[in-house]
Amino acid sequence: MGWLPVPDPVCFTIFGIDIQWYAVCICTGMLLGLFVVMKRGPKKGFSTDRLLDYFLWAAPAGIIGARVYYVIFEWDRYKDDLIQVFNFRGGGLAIHGTIIAVAIVLVIASNHYKDDLFLLLDLVAVEFPLAQAIGRWGNYFNSEAHGCTTDLPWAIYADGEWVHPTFLYESIWCLLLFFFLLWWDKSGRTKFNGQITCLYMILYSLERFFVEALRTDSLYIGPFRQARVLSAAVIIGAVILYIILDKKSQNEEQAYD
């Protein structure tokens, strides 16, 4: 059983400092995502300089947001040793915190630059799952964010048990989502600004809702898994937003005609 070896969390050591695979995966995902945005952005009317400005604000905000979100829901773990809040090397980043923080930064920055918010979000929504797909492998190297025990042939060994590689399930889904949204945009199927953003929110949340049920390290809101509650709320909200934006687009087309 098992096809992935038990990982070594250290990628390499330089000047006596261990560089974790966790950080390498996250940084690689971010940089590849930036590359895709830079390639596609000018065709959407965004200069590379403007996009780099957005990235320099959004990247640190996303990491900080991921940590803050995680710490909030795991406060009992950190309240007696606050210095550990800043121990990013040990893992403990929540992707929902990243999404929320990045969205807030883009709302503020797009308003400052007078750019179309939904056009910008659509651009980012295509590359975001690519960054997620790569970043999720950091969980593998940290032996975290795995699922419950299983005897499936693709199980991985973690914490002394054979378990579901939930990081892999999400990585594969996000990679497929990236290619789907890229195809959707290139094929001219986008009818209104914000459509790709809504599709991303719905399809990613759908996967997260079901895969979260397998995980053993979920964050909780009372008796409920936080990620499942949020995913369900995001799906409902994104569907409503989709309908509103679609209706607005149709009304604008009719007024133009």
Secondary structure, DSSP 4 states (H G I P E B T S, - for coil): --SSPPPPSEEEEETTEEEEHHHHHHHHHHHHHHHHHHHHGGGGT--HHHHHHHHHHHHHHHHHHHHHHHHHHTHHHHTT-GGGGG-GGG----HHHHHHHHHHHHHHHHHHHT--HHHHHHHHHHHHHHHHHHHTHHHHHTT-S-BSB---TT-EEETTEEE--HHHHHHHHHHHHHHHHHHHHHTT---STTHHHHHHHHHHHHHHHHHGGGBSS--EETTEEHHHHHHHHHHHHHHHHHHHHHHHHHHHHHHH-
